[in-house]
Amino acid sequence: MDLRATLQAATKEAMKAKDSARLSTLRLISAAIKDREIAARVGDGDGTLGDADLIAILSKMVKQRQESAKAYEEGGRLELAQKEEAEIGVIQEFLPRQLTEGETTAAIDAAIAALGATGIRDMGRVMAELRDRHAGQMDFGAVGPMVKARLLN
């Protein structure tokens, strides 16, 4: 089952279960996807998004909610931070499993070896290779410094 069908099925289940918090988050996901499809139609595109595009949307939504939760915690609004954390949990159900630190290191080493990268000039190529192979499975904000450190050694 593709990701879009999985999201639709989860929305139906949440409606039947009368789980309003989960349903609200799933509707936010659907709205974000529809917004991206409309934006994709503006040019010459047909507006269809693949699973990789949907994973990118979901990853962005998780990152936004993490930042919001942190801001709410710093502002003493713990109930809002908990709501953001709950939304993160629902969104992450539809993302691929995140790689462990060891798996991430192994993926970086494999990408460097496959490309024959030798220095910092190859960092862009290595990052592009990692994005192609492991989209949605790693936090590229954290992976960038790891790749840089590996290429400098």
N, C-alpha and C positions, 0 to 999 in steps of 0.2 A: 504494500500500500504506500503510495507516495505521501509526502508530508502534508500537502493540501488536504487530501482525503482524511488523513489522520486527525488534522485540526478540526475538520467539519464533524467527524464522528465524535470527537471529544466534546465539541460544543453541544451536540445533540444529547450526549450522556449527561452533561452538566445541567441542561434544561430539564431533563427527566428527573434527575436527582434533586432538583431545586437548590443547587449549590451556587448561590448568587456571587460569591467572591470569585470562584473559579470561572463562572460564566462571564463575569465582567472582564477578567483578564483575557479570556479567549476572544471576546469581542474586540478588545483592544488590539490583539494580534491580527484579527481579520481586517480591522480598519487600517492598520499599518500596511498590510499586504495590498489592500485595495488602493491606498494612496500611492504606493510604489508602482502598481500596475498602471494607474492613470498617468503618472509621470513618464512611464516607459512608452505610453502611446503617443505622447506629444510629438516625438520625432517621426521617423519612418517606421518605428517598431510596431509590433502587433500587440504589445502589452502583456505578453505571457512571461511568467517568471518560472525559472527552474528551481529545483530543490536547493541548489547552491545559493541562489538569490534569497530564498526564504530563510535559509540558515543565517545568512548575513543580516537580514532584518531582525531575526530573533536574537542574535548575538548583540546587535546594537541596542535592542530593547533591554536586555539584561544589564548591559553596561550603564545605560541611562538610569535604571532603577538602583543599581549599586551606588552610583553617585548621589542619587536622591536620598537613599537610606542613610548614607554617611552624613549628608547635610542635615537631615532630620535628627539624627542622633546627636550631632554637635549642637543643634538648636534646642535639644531637650524635648523633642516631639517624638517620643518613643512609640506611641500608637501608630503614627504615620510611617515610622521606620519599619515597624512590624508588618504593616500592610504592603510596603514595597518589597520586603523580604518574601512575603507569601506570593506576591506576583512573580518574583524571580524564580521561586520553586516551580510554579506552574509553567513558566516559559521554558525553563531548563529541561522539562520532561520531553520536549520536542527537539532538543538539540542533541547532536551526537555526543557520546561519552567523551569527557575531557581526558586528555593524555596525562599520565602521571609525570612527575619530574624526570624520572629515569627514562620513560618512553619519549619525552620531549627531547632530552639530551641525545638519545639514540637517533631520533628523527633528524635532528640538526646535523649530527655526524654523518648520517646517510646522505643528506642533501649536499653537504660540503664535498663528500667523496664522489658522489654522482656527477657533480658539476666540475670537479677538479679545482675548487675554489682555493686560492692561496693567500689572499690578502683582503683588506678592508674594501677594496674596489669591487669585490665580488659580492658584497653584502646584499645588494639589491636583487641580484640573481638568486641568491640562496633564499631570501625572504619570499620571492615570487614562487620558487619551487615549493617551499613549505606551505604557502597559501593554497597552491594547487592540490597538493597531496593531503593536507590536513585542515581544510576549511572548517571552521566551527569547532575544532577539537583542541585548539590551544589559544591562549591569550597572546596575541602577537605583540601587544605592548610590553609584555614580560619577556617574550622570546627574542625581540630585537637586541636588547643588551646581551643576552646569552650568545647570540650569533656573533655579535661584535667582539665579545671577549674571546670566543673560540677562534675567530679569524685573526685576532691580534697575536695569539700565541703561536 
